[in-house]
Amino acid sequence: MFSAVLVANRGEISCRITRTLHSMGIRSIAVYTEHDHDAKHVRVADAAVLIGSYLSVEEIVAAAHAIPSMNAEAIHPGYGFLSENAHLAEACAAAGVTFIGPGVDALTIMGDKIASKKHVTERGVAVIPGVAEPGMTNDDLVAAADEVGFPLLIKPSAGGGGKGMTIVREPAAVADALASARRVASAAFGDDTLFLERLVEKPRHIEVQVLADSHGTTIHLGERECSLQRRHQKIIEEAPSPLLDEATRQRIGEAACEVARSVNYVGAGTVEFLASDNSPDEFFFMEMNTRLQVEHPVTEMVTGIDLVEWQVRIAAGEKLTVEKPQLTGHSVEARIYSEDPANDFLPSAGRIIALYEADGAHSSSVHSDGLHSDGVHSDGVRAGSVRVDSSLVEGGTVSANYDPMLAKVISYGATRDEAFTALDRALADTVILGVTTNIEFLRALLARDDVRAGALDTGLIERALAEIEFAAPSPAVLAAAALSIHSDHWMSGSPWQQPSGWRVGKHRPARYRFECAGTVHEVLVAGPPSAAQVTVADQTTPARLTSTGIEWGTLSIPLTIARDSARAASDTSTIWVAQQGTSFSLIEQSRAESLATHRATLARVAGVVDPELRSPMPGTVVAVAVAHGDTVTAGQTVLTIEAMKMEHPVVATLDGVVDISLKPGDLVTRDQIVARIESPQASTEGETP
């Protein structure tokens, strides 16, 4: 067995791999970039090596021997980045380091979605109809689109995670979609090869976990349902699938094993299939992920098998001693992303100022009783009903340079309903303040009747978006934010600084204004913090803060309140309040800011759009679709900004002439003006724009 292993990844998967390595008595070496110097995966490892990029094969391999006293005999790539890169496996072999993953042939064949489809077809495994030939240009693909038929799906041949996948429903949209997909594929995978597939309406995404050793044994560990997706990115996964009966489960499992055997697969891998909700006994091969999957914990929970441990043991040459397991109970996983679902899922970056994770194990990698905080004993016995895989630490930074996934919350129950109830409860208890997350959105999905009934498909989330209403801050939440500032001022020590409201004549309450999601809320507070009268929306209520939240009239409401003083230069701050999985970012407005907001509202003529185009988030300009002085129409893409591995187009808000000076590669900040549109009517004398 290895004495030291280098983990060539970051974030929650690096922390999760390190936990298992430590449980096996193996020392771990982390790698990190300058953006990650204070990251949790660096803190929990036995040693860490600074590199320039997680995508550099040369730097990764060199890091294995960068610490003379602790040479790594093996490299675990995790998922993403280089995990399916045949060049890394070759470089490991040349350096005498074991690659914890399959052989180069398996990586090469299955890493190319075009080659893999042809390969498995020869083994009798059904694939989705489409056009997949290497070297096809955009013109070739446009010409082939009619042959495939609409709607169709554009997919990069390399990589995964939904990046670059684009649905096209009409011929006129193919050319632009291909250009965007090539940019994403090239940036994410270093390979812009694309192919086309017929889009299966109301599809179910079913994947099968396989394990194979180097001694000829290949088994499957059941399937996972991954149909709850947005933009082809999985959000909620479960095991087993509520769609399959036992006979289909055996057939799809054997098909997955046949795919693995066809490339002499070694290690842990996942074979992905598409099934129709209308014909659950019919399934089509999509691709094989030659690595660990993000959603692997749900399989671990229903089988009691630590997949990372077996990856390491197989790489060290051991034989599989695991019999084909019986799936017990049900497990569900929810991915927590740093994004704003109420604002078109724009990514969010910042500093974590308050953190509570539902399993209570976020502060240490291994419990004192030897139980892994991934919820699995070394003997395979499940422990508890909730597991959290996370890279978060209080005070840590969420960077816009990497994927927005922050953590995964995984539940286990004897039944599917128990597992869903436990997951919802865990999400309600989770507190992540300092960045906007999708926890409220996840809870809304879990509460839907169709989701609870298992009536799933990959388009469900897009249809459900219009039905989900995101909460506005309640009077109690607004009061808590105001009282937190009021208390600080009251404790300042100087009577002249205390917001007592004292005046010669009638006392006046302290006035606090907060901007939240574009709306300004005003709160009046009279009296000391311990016995205040708070007025919100013309309703006055006695209130005071407690150690667990706020006493609001006769109610005691649990809340978590944290203050971000990053705006201290303007003598204002952001108050974050969490309540039952929903968090609110309340930006304190100074009197000058409040007046400016009010004047802007008065100056805006109803129905007139803003001619200034602003960046919705910090990021990098990856494409500029127009030149300075071009005439554009409302809705036309002006430029595209990439953040957290996703592209976001900025479109013209009206017809007119564009004023733009940005170029690809330029960095932009949130709300930065990136272009202006001058309407022709604006320069016509006597007319109002």
C-alpha positions in Angstrom: 0.0 0.0 0.0 1.1 3.6 -0.7 2.6 5.6 2.1 1.8 9.0 0.5 -0.7 10.1 -2.2 -0.9 13.4 -4.0 -4.4 14.7 -4.5 -4.4 16.6 -7.8 -7.6 18.6 -7.2 -9.2 21.2 -4.9 -12.3 21.9 -3.0 -14.7 19.4 -1.5 -13.4 16.4 -3.5 -9.8 17.0 -2.3 -11.0 17.1 1.3 -13.1 14.0 0.8 -10.2 12.0 -0.7 -7.9 13.2 2.1 -10.4 11.8 4.7 -10.2 8.3 3.3 -6.4 8.5 2.8 -6.0 9.4 6.5 -8.4 6.6 7.5 -6.1 4.1 5.6 -3.0 5.5 7.3 -1.8 7.2 4.1 -0.4 10.7 4.1 -1.9 13.2 1.7 -0.2 15.9 -0.3 -2.4 18.8 -1.6 -1.8 21.1 -4.5 -3.0 24.7 -4.5 -2.8 27.9 -6.5 -2.4 31.5 -5.2 -6.2 31.8 -5.2 -6.5 28.8 -2.8 -3.7 29.5 -0.3 -6.2 29.5 2.6 -8.5 26.8 1.3 -9.7 23.9 3.5 -8.2 21.2 1.3 -4.8 22.8 2.0 -5.4 22.9 5.7 -6.5 19.2 6.1 -3.7 17.7 4.1 -0.4 16.6 5.6 1.6 18.8 3.2 0.8 21.1 0.3 2.6 22.3 -2.9 2.0 25.6 -4.6 1.4 25.3 -8.4 0.5 27.7 -11.1 -2.5 25.8 -12.5 -4.6 22.8 -11.7 -4.6 22.1 -15.5 -0.8 21.7 -15.8 0.2 18.0 -16.1 3.9 18.9 -15.7 3.4 20.8 -12.5 1.1 18.1 -11.0 3.6 15.4 -11.6 6.5 17.5 -10.3 4.5 18.2 -7.2 4.5 14.5 -6.3 8.3 14.7 -5.7 8.5 18.3 -4.6 8.8 17.4 -0.9 11.9 15.3 -0.4 10.8 13.9 3.0 7.4 12.8 1.6 7.4 11.6 -2.0 4.0 10.6 -3.3 3.9 7.1 -4.8 0.5 7.8 -6.4 -1.7 10.6 -7.7 -5.4 10.7 -7.3 -7.0 13.1 -9.8 -10.4 13.5 -8.1 -12.9 14.7 -10.8 -12.8 17.5 -13.3 -9.5 19.2 -14.2 -7.2 16.4 -15.3 -9.1 13.4 -14.0 -9.8 12.0 -17.5 -6.6 13.2 -19.1 -4.6 10.4 -20.8 -1.6 12.7 -20.9 -1.5 12.8 -17.1 -1.7 9.0 -16.9 1.2 8.8 -19.4 3.2 11.4 -17.4 2.7 9.5 -14.2 3.9 6.3 -15.8 7.0 8.0 -17.1 7.8 9.5 -13.7 7.3 6.2 -11.9 4.1 7.4 -10.1 0.9 5.3 -10.0 -2.1 7.0 -11.5 -5.2 6.2 -9.5 -7.5 5.6 -12.4 -7.9 3.5 -15.5 -5.3 2.8 -18.2 -4.4 5.1 -21.1 -6.5 3.1 -23.6 -9.7 3.4 -21.6 -9.1 7.1 -21.0 -8.4 7.7 -24.7 -11.4 5.8 -26.0 -14.0 6.9 -23.4 -12.6 10.4 -23.2 -13.7 11.0 -26.8 -17.5 10.8 -27.0 -17.4 10.2 -30.7 -15.0 7.3 -30.5 -16.7 5.9 -27.4 -20.1 5.7 -29.2 -18.7 3.8 -32.1 -16.8 1.5 -29.7 -19.7 0.5 -27.6 -22.0 0.1 -30.7 -19.7 -2.6 -31.8 -20.3 -4.4 -28.5 -24.0 -4.3 -29.0 -24.8 -1.4 -26.6 -27.5 1.0 -28.0 -26.6 4.7 -28.5 -28.7 7.8 -29.3 -29.1 8.6 -33.0 -26.8 11.5 -34.1 -23.8 12.6 -36.2 -20.4 12.1 -34.6 -17.4 12.2 -36.9 -14.0 13.7 -35.9 -12.8 16.9 -37.6 -16.2 18.2 -38.5 -16.3 22.0 -39.1 -19.1 24.3 -38.1 -20.3 24.3 -41.7 -20.3 20.4 -41.7 -22.3 20.3 -38.5 -24.8 22.9 -39.8 -25.3 20.8 -42.9 -25.7 17.6 -40.8 -28.2 19.2 -38.4 -31.2 18.6 -40.7 -30.2 14.9 -41.0 -30.2 14.6 -37.2 -33.5 16.4 -36.9 -34.8 19.0 -34.4 -34.7 19.5 -31.5 -31.0 18.4 -31.3 -28.2 18.6 -28.8 -24.7 20.0 -29.4 -22.1 18.2 -27.3 -18.4 18.6 -26.9 -16.5 15.3 -27.6 -14.2 15.9 -24.6 -15.1 16.7 -21.0 -18.3 16.6 -19.1 -20.4 18.3 -16.5 -22.7 19.7 -19.1 -20.2 22.4 -20.2 -20.8 23.4 -23.8 -23.9 21.3 -24.2 -26.5 23.3 -26.0 -30.1 22.5 -27.1 -31.1 23.9 -30.5 -34.7 23.8 -31.6 -34.6 25.5 -35.0 -32.1 25.6 -37.9 -31.5 29.4 -37.6 -29.9 29.0 -34.2 -27.4 26.3 -35.0 -24.5 28.5 -36.2 -24.4 30.7 -33.1 -24.9 27.8 -30.8 -21.9 26.0 -32.4 -19.6 29.0 -32.0 -20.5 29.3 -28.3 -20.1 25.6 -27.7 -16.7 25.5 -29.3 -15.5 28.4 -27.1 -16.7 26.7 -23.9 -15.2 23.3 -24.9 -11.9 24.8 -25.9 -11.6 26.8 -22.6 -12.8 23.9 -20.4 -11.2 20.9 -22.0 -8.6 22.1 -24.5 -10.5 20.4 -27.3 -13.3 22.0 -29.3 -14.5 18.9 -31.2 -18.3 18.8 -31.3 -21.0 16.4 -32.3 -24.7 16.3 -32.7 -27.3 14.1 -31.0 -31.1 13.8 -31.4 -32.7 15.4 -28.3 -34.8 12.9 -26.4 -37.8 14.7 -25.0 -38.6 14.0 -21.3 -35.4 12.0 -20.8 -34.3 10.3 -17.6 -30.5 10.5 -16.9 -29.5 7.1 -15.3 -25.9 6.3 -14.5 -24.4 3.0 -13.2 -21.4 2.8 -10.9 -18.8 0.2 -11.8 -15.7 -1.2 -10.0 -13.1 -3.2 -11.8 -9.7 -4.6 -10.7 -6.6 -5.6 -12.7 -7.3 -9.3 -12.1 -10.4 -9.5 -14.4 -13.2 -8.8 -12.0 -15.8 -6.2 -13.0 -19.0 -5.5 -10.9 -21.6 -2.8 -10.8 -23.0 -1.1 -7.6 -26.4 -0.2 -8.8 -27.6 3.0 -10.5 -28.2 6.6 -9.7 -31.0 8.9 -10.9 -29.5 12.2 -12.1 -32.4 13.7 -14.0 -32.8 16.9 -11.9 -30.6 19.1 -14.0 -30.3 22.7 -15.0 -28.3 23.6 -18.2 -27.2 20.0 -18.2 -25.6 20.4 -14.7 -26.9 17.9 -12.1 -28.4 19.5 -9.0 -30.1 16.6 -7.1 -29.2 13.0 -7.4 -30.4 9.8 -5.7 -29.9 6.1 -5.5 -31.5 3.9 -6.5 -33.6 5.3 -9.3 -37.3 5.3 -8.7 -37.8 4.6 -12.4 -36.3 1.2 -12.8 -37.7 -2.2 -11.8 -35.3 -5.0 -10.7 -35.2 -6.6 -14.2 -34.2 -3.4 -15.9 -31.7 -2.7 -13.1 -29.9 -6.0 -13.9 -30.0 -5.3 -17.6 -28.6 -1.8 -17.4 -26.0 -2.9 -14.8 -24.7 -5.7 -17.1 -24.6 -3.2 -20.1 -22.4 -0.9 -17.9 -20.1 -3.8 -17.1 -19.9 -4.7 -20.8 -18.8 -1.1 -21.6 -16.2 -1.3 -18.8 -14.8 -4.7 -19.9 -14.6 -3.5 -23.6 -11.8 -1.1 -22.6 -10.2 -3.3 -19.9 -11.3 -0.8 -17.4 -9.6 -0.7 -14.0 -10.8 1.3 -11.0 -14.1 3.2 -10.3 -16.0 4.5 -13.2 -19.5 5.5 -14.2 -21.5 4.6 -17.4 -24.2 7.1 -18.2 -27.4 6.2 -20.0 -30.5 8.1 -21.2 -33.9 6.5 -20.7 -37.3 7.7 -21.8 -39.8 8.4 -19.0 -42.4 6.8 -21.3 -40.3 3.7 -21.9 -38.3 3.0 -18.8 -37.2 -0.4 -20.0 -35.3 1.2 -23.0 -32.0 2.9 -22.4 -29.2 4.4 -24.6 -25.5 4.7 -23.8 -24.4 8.4 -23.6 -20.8 8.3 -22.3 -18.5 6.7 -19.7 -16.9 9.0 -17.1 -13.5 7.4 -16.3 -13.3 8.8 -12.8 -15.1 9.3 -9.6 -18.4 11.2 -10.0 -19.6 14.2 -7.9 -22.6 12.2 -6.9 -20.7 9.1 -5.8 -21.7 9.5 -2.1 -25.3 8.3 -2.7 -24.0 5.0 -4.0 -21.7 4.8 -0.9 -24.7 5.4 1.4 -26.9 2.6 -0.1 -24.0 0.1 -0.4 -21.9 0.9 2.6 -18.8 0.8 0.3 -16.1 3.5 0.3 -15.4 4.0 -3.4 -12.3 6.1 -2.8 -10.8 3.4 -0.6 -11.4 0.9 -3.4 -9.9 3.2 -6.0 -6.7 3.3 -3.9 -6.7 -0.5 -3.2 -7.2 -1.4 -6.8 -4.5 1.0 -7.9 -2.1 -0.7 -5.4 -2.8 -4.0 -7.2 -5.3 -5.5 -4.7 -8.1 -7.9 -5.8 -11.7 -6.8 -5.4 -13.2 -8.6 -2.4 -16.5 -6.8 -2.7 -19.4 -9.0 -3.7 -22.1 -7.4 -5.8 -23.9 -5.6 -3.0 -27.6 -5.4 -2.2 -28.9 -1.9 -2.3 -30.3 -1.0 1.1 -32.5 2.0 1.8 -32.4 5.3 -0.2 -30.0 8.2 -0.5 -30.4 11.7 -2.0 -27.7 14.3 -2.6 -28.1 18.1 -3.1 -25.4 20.3 -4.5 -25.0 23.7 -2.9 -23.8 26.2 -5.4 -22.6 29.8 -5.0 -25.2 31.4 -7.2 -28.4 33.5 -7.1 -31.4 31.5 -8.5 -33.6 34.6 -8.1 -31.3 36.5 -10.5 -30.9 34.0 -13.4 -28.5 31.9 -11.3 -25.7 34.4 -11.6 -22.5 33.2 -9.7 -21.7 34.8 -6.4 -18.2 35.2 -4.9 -17.0 36.6 -1.6 -15.9 35.7 1.9 -17.7 33.2 4.2 -18.6 35.2 7.3 -20.8 32.5 9.0 -21.0 28.8 8.5 -22.9 25.9 10.0 -23.1 22.5 8.2 -25.9 20.1 9.1 -23.8 17.1 10.1 -21.8 19.2 12.6 -18.5 17.9 11.2 -17.4 20.9 9.1 -14.6 21.8 11.5 -12.6 18.6 11.3 -11.8 15.9 8.7 -12.2 12.9 11.0 -14.2 12.4 14.1 -12.4 11.4 17.3 -14.3 8.1 17.4 -12.7 7.2 14.0 -15.9 7.7 12.0 -15.3 9.3 8.7 -17.3 12.5 8.3 -18.4 11.2 4.9 -20.8 9.0 6.9 -19.2 5.6 6.2 -17.2 3.5 8.6 -14.1 1.7 7.4 -16.1 -1.5 7.8 -18.8 -0.2 5.5 -21.5 0.5 8.1 -23.6 3.6 7.4 -23.7 6.1 10.3 -26.4 8.7 10.8 -28.8 10.1 8.2 -26.9 13.1 6.9 -23.4 13.5 5.4 -21.8 16.7 4.2 -18.9 16.9 1.7 -17.6 20.4 1.9 -14.6 22.6 1.3 -16.0 25.6 3.3 -14.3 27.2 6.3 -15.5 30.3 8.1 -13.4 33.3 6.9 -12.5 31.5 3.6 -12.9 33.0 0.2 -15.2 31.8 -2.6 -13.3 32.7 -5.8 -14.9 33.5 -9.1 -12.0 31.6 -10.8 -13.4 28.1 -10.2 -16.6 26.1 -10.3 -19.4 27.5 -8.1 -20.1 24.2 -6.3 -19.4 24.7 -2.6 -20.6 21.6 -0.9 -22.9 18.5 -1.1 -25.5 17.5 1.5 -26.3 13.8 1.4 -29.1 12.1 3.3 -30.0 8.4 3.9 -33.3 6.9 4.9 -34.9 3.5 5.0 -37.3 4.7 2.3 -37.2 7.4 -0.4 -39.6 9.6 1.5 -37.4 9.4 4.7 -34.3 10.3 2.7 -36.0 13.3 1.1 -37.4 14.5 4.5 -33.9 14.2 6.1 -32.3 16.1 3.2 -34.8 19.0 3.4 -34.3 19.2 7.2 -30.5 19.3 6.7 -30.7 22.1 4.1 -33.0 24.1 6.4 -30.3 23.8 9.1 -27.4 24.8 6.8 -26.1 28.3 7.2 -23.7 29.8 4.6 -23.4 33.6 4.9 -21.2 35.9 2.9 -22.2 34.6 -0.6 -25.6 33.9 -2.2 -26.4 30.2 -2.5 -29.1 28.0 -4.0 -30.3 26.4 -0.8 -33.8 28.0 -0.9 -34.1 26.8 -4.5 -33.1 23.3 -3.5 -35.7 23.1 -0.8 -38.4 24.4 -3.2 -37.5 21.6 -5.6 -37.5 18.9 -2.9 -41.0 20.1 -1.8 -42.6 19.6 -5.3 -45.2 16.9 -5.7 -43.7 15.6 -8.9 -40.2 15.3 -7.4 -41.5 13.6 -4.3 -43.5 11.2 -6.6 -40.4 10.4 -8.7 -41.9 11.8 -11.8 -38.6 13.3 -13.0 -37.0 14.3 -16.3 -34.1 16.5 -17.3 -36.4 19.4 -18.3 -38.4 19.5 -15.0 -36.3 22.3 -13.5 -36.6 24.6 -16.4 -40.4 24.1 -16.4 -40.6 24.6 -12.6 -38.6 27.8 -12.5 -41.7 29.9 -13.4 -43.6 28.4 -10.4 -41.0 29.0 -7.8 -41.4 32.2 -5.8 -38.3 33.4 -3.8 -38.9 34.9 -0.4 -38.6 38.5 0.3 -37.2 39.5 3.8 -39.9 39.3 6.4 -40.4 42.2 8.9 -38.6 40.1 11.6 -35.6 39.6 9.3 -35.5 43.4 8.5 -35.8 44.1 12.2 -33.0 41.8 13.1 -30.7 43.5 10.6 -31.6 46.9 12.0 -31.2 45.8 15.6 -27.7 44.4 14.9 -26.6 47.9 13.7 -28.6 49.6 16.4 -26.9 47.5 19.1 -23.4 48.3 17.8 -24.2 52.0 17.8 -25.7 51.8 21.3 -22.6 50.2 22.7 -20.3 52.8 21.2 -19.7 54.3 24.7 -20.4 57.9 23.7 -23.9 59.3 24.5 -23.6 61.5 21.4 -23.2 58.4 19.2 -26.1 56.4 20.8 -29.2 56.3 18.5 -31.5 57.1 21.5 -33.7 59.4 19.4 -33.3 62.2 22.0 -34.4 65.6 20.7 -35.6 68.8 22.3 -39.2 68.0 22.0 -40.5 64.7 20.7 -38.0 61.9 20.5 -37.3 60.5 17.0 -36.6 56.8 16.2 -33.3 55.8 14.5 -33.9 55.2 10.8 -32.1 52.3 8.9 -32.4 51.6 5.2 -31.5 48.3 3.5 -31.3 47.4 -0.2 -32.2 43.7 -0.9 -32.6 42.3 -4.4 -33.2 45.8 -5.8 -35.8 46.9 -3.2 -35.1 49.4 -0.5 -36.6 48.7 2.9 -36.9 51.2 5.7 -36.8 50.2 9.4 -37.4 52.5 12.4 -36.0 51.6 15.8 -37.0 53.4 19.0 -35.5 52.7 22.5 -32.6 50.6 23.7 -31.7 47.3 22.0 -33.0 45.3 25.0 -36.5 46.8 24.7 -36.9 48.3 21.3 -40.0 49.3 19.4 -39.4 48.4 15.7 -41.5 49.8 12.9 -41.5 48.0 9.5 -44.1 48.8 6.8 -46.0 51.0 9.3 -46.4 48.2 11.8 -44.7 48.7 15.2 -43.7 45.7 17.2 -41.6 45.2 20.4 -38.4 43.3 19.5 -35.0 42.3 20.8 -32.2 40.1 19.6 -31.4 36.9 21.4 -28.6 34.3 21.2 -30.7 32.2 18.8 -32.4 34.9 16.7 -35.0 37.6 17.5 -38.0 38.0 19.8 -40.6 39.5 17.6 -43.7 40.5 19.6 -44.8 37.2 21.3 -42.8 35.0 18.8 -39.3 33.7 19.2 -37.9 33.3 15.7 -34.6 31.4 15.1 -32.2 33.4 12.8 -28.5 33.5 12.1 -27.2 37.1 11.7 -23.7 38.0 10.5 -22.3 41.4 9.5 -19.8 42.0 6.6 -17.9 45.1 7.3 -16.3 45.2 3.8 -18.1 48.5 3.1 -16.7 50.1 6.2 -15.1 52.8 4.0 -18.5 54.2 3.3 -19.5 53.7 6.9 -22.1 51.1 5.9 -22.1 47.4 5.9 -23.9 44.3 4.6 -26.1 42.3 7.1 -26.6 38.7 6.3 -29.6 36.9 7.8 -30.3 33.2 7.5 -33.7 31.6 8.2 -34.6 28.0 7.5 -32.2 27.6 4.6 -33.0 31.0 3.1 -30.4 33.8 3.3 -30.8 37.5 2.7 -28.1 40.0 1.9 -29.2 43.4 3.3 -27.0 46.2 2.2 -27.1 49.1 4.6 -27.7 52.4 2.7 -26.3 55.6 3.9 -28.5 58.7 3.7 -26.7 59.8 0.5 -27.1 56.4 -1.1 -30.8 56.3 -0.2 -31.4 59.8 -1.7 -29.5 58.7 -4.9 -31.7 55.6 -5.2 -34.8 57.7 -4.7 -33.7 60.3 -7.3 -32.9 57.6 -9.8 -36.4 56.2 -9.4 -38.0 59.6 -9.9 -35.8 60.3 -13.0 -36.7 57.0 -14.7 -39.6 57.4 -17.2 -41.9 54.4 -17.2 -41.2 52.1 -20.1 -37.8 53.5 -20.9 -34.9 51.0 -20.7 -31.4 51.7 -19.5 -29.0 52.3 -22.4 -26.1 51.3 -20.2 -25.2 47.6 -20.3 -23.6 46.3 -17.1 -21.8 43.2 -16.2 -24.0 41.0 -14.0 -21.0 39.5 -12.1 -17.2 39.7 -12.0 -15.6 37.7 -14.8 -13.7 37.6 -18.0 -14.8 38.8 -21.4 -14.5 35.8 -23.7 -16.2 37.1 -26.8 -17.2 40.5 -28.3 -19.9 40.0 -30.9 -20.0 43.6 -32.3 -17.6 46.5 -33.0 -17.7 50.0 -31.7 -20.2 52.0 -33.8 -22.2 49.0 -35.0 -25.9 49.2 -35.1 -27.6 46.6 -32.9 -31.1 45.5 -32.1 -32.8 44.8 -28.8 -31.9 41.3 -27.6 -28.8 41.0 -29.7 -25.7 39.6 -27.9 -23.1 42.4 -27.5 -20.5 40.5 -25.6 -20.1 37.3 -23.5 -18.6 37.1 -20.0 -17.3 33.9 -18.4 -17.4 33.4 -14.6 -17.2 30.1 -12.6 -16.8 28.1 -15.8 -20.1 29.3 -17.3 -20.8 31.8 -20.1 -23.2 34.7 -19.6 -24.3 36.8 -22.7 -24.9 40.6 -22.3 -27.5 41.7 -24.7 -28.6 45.0 -26.1 -31.5 46.6 -24.2 -32.8 48.6 -27.2 -32.1 49.3 -30.9 -29.3 51.7 -31.5 -25.6 52.3 -32.0 -23.2 50.6 -29.6 -20.3 52.2 -27.8 -17.9 49.5 -26.6 -14.1 49.3 -26.0 -13.7 45.9 -24.3 -11.9 43.0 -25.9 -11.6 39.3 -25.2 -9.5 38.7 -22.1 -10.5 41.9 -20.3 -11.6 41.5 -16.7 -14.8 43.1 -15.5 -16.4 43.7 -12.1 -20.0 43.3 -11.1 -22.2 46.2 -12.3 -19.3 47.6 -14.4 -20.6 49.4 -17.5 -19.4 47.3 -20.4 -21.2 49.1 -23.3 -23.7 51.8 -24.1 -26.5 51.9 -26.7 -27.3 55.3 -28.2 -30.8 55.2 -29.6 -31.3 57.0 -32.9 -34.3 58.8 -31.5 -32.1 60.2 -28.7 -30.4 62.5 -31.1 -33.5 63.6 -32.9 -34.4 67.2 -31.8 -37.7 67.5 -30.1 -38.1 63.8 -29.3 -37.8 62.2 -25.9 -35.9 58.8 -25.8 
